[in-house]
């Protein structure tokens, strides 16, 4: 065998080795791609199955929430109907006083809308501001302080307080915070008077607006604290 024949034979072996390596690489890539394809299909199936389970869960949850809401509404309507029936029942006196007050208010010409707004203000469906405090000097029979009137809410509400209103307090001219107090509330042409020992409470209603007032003891001598909070519907 001469040099050229040996060189040719060596090149053929090299080509066979290269082709064999290429075929092996192609086979490995084919196996890898086939495995990836099957694995990806399984992953897509799992994702679709998870999405189906999540959708079914959300649907069940929404149905239960709707049923719960319906049950709550029906229970509320049943309680309201029961309360109305009890009030209407002639065998009971529940609600009789309220019906008398409502009838008297309507007879006095108070608009029905005003009465409804006032009732709503008694419920939880209202928005209230934060409470605020103000000092109010208290008048007595022997002493009337210079600033004995407290003006609130842009002067739409004026409050006066008078101490020592009991007959047995005449010996002491100074205001005694532990004794009964008379408070006058002036608003919208009305003069409301509340009397008693502190603390005193009063709620004022006007259309869609209310003011909750508390008269409290003060650390300042000769004065009381007026705590008030406004609410609206």
C-alpha positions as CSV (number, residue, x, y, z in Angstrom):
1,X,0.0,0.0,0.0
2,X,1.5,3.2,-1.1
3,X,1.3,6.6,0.6
4,X,-1.7,7.9,-1.3
5,X,-3.8,4.7,-0.7
6,X,-3.0,5.0,3.1
7,X,-4.0,8.7,3.1
8,X,-7.2,7.9,1.3
9,X,-8.1,5.1,3.7
10,X,-7.3,7.4,6.7
11,X,-9.6,10.1,5.3
12,X,-12.5,7.6,4.8
13,X,-12.1,6.6,8.5
14,X,-12.2,10.2,9.5
15,X,-15.4,10.8,7.5
16,X,-17.0,7.7,8.9
17,X,-16.2,8.9,12.4
18,X,-17.6,12.4,11.7
19,X,-20.8,11.0,10.1
20,X,-21.2,8.6,13.0
21,X,-20.8,11.4,15.6
22,X,-23.3,13.6,13.7
23,X,-25.8,10.7,13.6
24,X,-25.3,10.1,17.3
25,X,-25.8,13.8,18.0
26,X,-28.9,14.0,15.9
27,X,-30.3,10.9,17.7
28,X,-29.6,12.4,21.1
29,X,-31.2,15.7,20.0
30,X,-34.2,13.8,18.7
31,X,-34.6,11.9,22.0
32,X,-34.2,15.2,23.9
33,X,-36.8,17.1,21.8
34,X,-39.2,14.1,22.0
35,X,-38.9,14.1,25.8
36,X,-39.3,17.8,26.0
37,X,-42.4,17.7,23.8
38,X,-44.1,15.0,25.9
39,X,-43.1,16.8,29.1
40,X,-44.4,20.1,27.8
41,X,-47.7,18.5,26.8
42,X,-48.0,17.0,30.3
43,X,-47.3,20.4,31.8
44,X,-49.9,22.1,29.7
45,X,-52.4,19.5,30.7
46,X,-51.6,20.1,34.4
47,X,-52.0,23.8,34.0
48,X,-55.3,23.5,32.2
49,X,-56.5,21.1,34.9
50,X,-55.4,23.5,37.7
51,X,-57.2,26.4,35.9
52,X,-60.4,24.2,35.7
53,X,-60.2,23.4,39.4
54,X,-59.6,27.1,40.3
55,X,-62.5,28.2,38.1
56,X,-64.8,25.6,39.7
57,X,-63.7,26.7,43.2
58,X,-64.3,30.4,42.4
59,X,-67.7,29.5,41.0
60,X,-68.6,27.6,44.1
61,X,-67.4,30.4,46.3
62,X,-69.4,33.0,44.4
63,X,-72.5,30.8,44.6
64,X,-72.1,30.4,48.3
65,X,-71.5,34.1,48.8
66,X,-74.7,34.9,46.9
67,X,-76.7,32.4,48.9
68,X,-75.3,33.8,52.1
69,X,-76.2,37.3,51.0
70,X,-79.7,36.2,50.1
71,X,-80.1,34.4,53.5
72,X,-79.0,37.6,55.3
73,X,-81.4,39.7,53.4
74,X,-84.3,37.2,54.0
75,X,-83.4,37.1,57.7
76,X,-83.3,40.9,57.9
77,X,-86.7,41.1,56.1
78,X,-88.1,38.4,58.4
79,X,-86.9,40.3,61.5
80,X,-88.3,43.6,60.1
81,X,-91.6,41.9,59.3
82,X,-91.8,40.3,62.7
83,X,-91.0,43.6,64.4
84,X,-93.6,45.4,62.3
85,X,-96.2,42.7,63.1
86,X,-95.5,42.9,66.8
87,X,-95.9,46.7,66.7
88,X,-99.1,46.4,64.8
89,X,-100.5,43.7,67.1
90,X,-103.3,45.2,69.1
91,X,-102.7,42.7,71.9
92,X,-99.3,44.3,72.7
93,X,-98.3,47.8,73.7
94,X,-94.9,47.6,72.0
95,X,-94.4,50.6,69.8
96,X,-97.6,52.3,71.1
97,X,-95.7,55.3,72.5
98,X,-93.8,55.7,69.2
99,X,-97.0,55.5,67.2
100,X,-98.5,58.2,69.4
101,X,-95.5,60.5,69.0
102,X,-95.5,60.0,65.2
103,X,-99.3,60.7,65.1
104,X,-98.9,63.8,67.2
105,X,-95.9,65.0,65.0
106,X,-97.9,64.5,61.8
107,X,-100.9,66.2,63.4
108,X,-98.7,69.2,64.2
109,X,-97.9,69.6,60.5
110,X,-94.3,68.2,60.7
111,X,-93.5,66.9,57.2
112,X,-93.3,63.1,56.8
113,X,-89.9,63.5,55.1
114,X,-88.5,65.3,58.2
115,X,-89.7,62.5,60.4
116,X,-88.2,59.9,58.2
117,X,-84.8,61.7,58.1
118,X,-84.9,62.0,61.9
119,X,-85.5,58.2,62.2
120,X,-82.6,57.5,59.8
121,X,-80.3,59.7,61.9
122,X,-81.1,57.4,64.8
123,X,-79.9,54.4,62.8
124,X,-76.4,53.4,61.9
125,X,-76.6,54.7,58.3
126,X,-75.1,58.1,59.1
127,X,-71.7,59.8,58.9
128,X,-70.5,61.5,62.1
129,X,-67.6,64.0,62.6
130,X,-65.2,63.8,65.5
131,X,-66.4,65.1,68.9
132,X,-65.3,68.6,69.9
133,X,-65.2,70.2,73.3
134,X,-65.9,73.8,74.4
135,X,-65.9,75.4,77.8
136,X,-69.1,77.2,78.9
137,X,-69.3,79.6,81.9
138,X,-72.3,78.8,84.2
139,X,-74.5,81.5,85.5
140,X,-76.0,81.6,89.0
141,X,-78.6,83.8,90.7
142,X,-75.9,85.9,92.2
143,X,-73.4,85.9,89.3
144,X,-73.7,86.2,85.5
145,X,-70.4,85.7,83.8
146,X,-69.6,88.0,80.8
147,X,-69.5,85.1,78.3
148,X,-72.4,83.1,79.5
149,X,-73.5,82.0,76.0
150,X,-71.7,79.5,73.8
151,X,-72.3,79.8,70.1
152,X,-71.7,76.7,67.9
153,X,-72.1,75.7,64.3
154,X,-71.8,79.2,62.8
155,X,-74.1,80.7,65.5
156,X,-76.9,78.4,64.5
157,X,-76.8,76.8,68.0
158,X,-76.5,78.7,71.2
159,X,-76.2,77.2,74.6
160,X,-76.6,78.7,78.1
161,X,-76.1,77.0,81.5
162,X,-77.5,77.9,84.9
163,X,-76.4,76.4,88.1
164,X,-77.7,76.3,91.7
165,X,-81.3,75.9,90.4
166,X,-82.4,74.0,93.5
167,X,-83.9,75.9,96.3
168,X,-81.6,74.4,98.9
169,X,-78.6,75.8,97.1
170,X,-79.4,79.5,97.7
171,X,-77.0,79.7,100.7
172,X,-74.0,79.0,98.4
173,X,-73.7,81.7,95.6
174,X,-70.9,79.8,93.8
175,X,-71.7,77.3,91.1
176,X,-71.7,73.7,92.6
177,X,-70.9,71.2,89.8
178,X,-72.3,68.3,91.8
179,X,-75.8,69.9,92.0
180,X,-78.5,70.0,89.2
181,X,-77.9,72.3,86.2
182,X,-80.4,73.9,83.8
183,X,-79.1,74.0,80.1
184,X,-81.0,76.0,77.5
185,X,-80.4,75.1,73.8
186,X,-81.5,77.8,71.3
187,X,-81.6,76.6,67.6
188,X,-83.9,77.2,64.6
189,X,-86.4,79.2,66.6
190,X,-86.6,76.5,69.3
191,X,-85.7,76.8,73.0
192,X,-85.1,73.4,74.5
193,X,-84.3,73.1,78.2
194,X,-82.7,70.1,79.9
195,X,-82.2,69.9,83.7
196,X,-80.5,67.5,86.0
197,X,-77.2,66.5,87.5
198,X,-74.2,66.2,85.2
199,X,-73.6,64.6,82.8
200,X,-76.6,65.7,80.6
201,X,-77.3,64.5,77.0
202,X,-79.4,65.9,74.2
203,X,-79.8,65.1,70.5
204,X,-81.0,67.8,68.1
205,X,-82.4,66.8,64.7
206,X,-82.8,69.1,61.7
207,X,-83.7,67.6,58.3
208,X,-80.7,65.4,57.4
209,X,-78.5,66.8,60.1
210,X,-78.2,66.0,63.9
211,X,-76.1,67.2,66.8
212,X,-75.3,65.0,69.8
213,X,-74.6,67.2,72.8
214,X,-73.1,66.2,76.2
215,X,-72.8,68.5,79.2
216,X,-69.9,67.3,81.4
217,X,-68.1,68.4,84.5
218,X,-65.1,70.7,84.0
219,X,-61.9,71.2,85.9
220,X,-62.3,74.9,85.4
221,X,-64.2,76.4,88.3
222,X,-67.6,77.9,87.4
223,X,-67.8,76.2,84.0
224,X,-68.9,73.0,82.3
225,X,-67.6,71.2,79.2
226,X,-69.9,71.1,76.1
227,X,-69.0,68.1,74.0
228,X,-70.8,68.0,70.6
229,X,-70.7,65.8,67.5
230,X,-72.4,66.4,64.2
231,X,-73.9,63.7,62.1
232,X,-75.6,63.6,58.7
233,X,-77.3,61.0,56.5
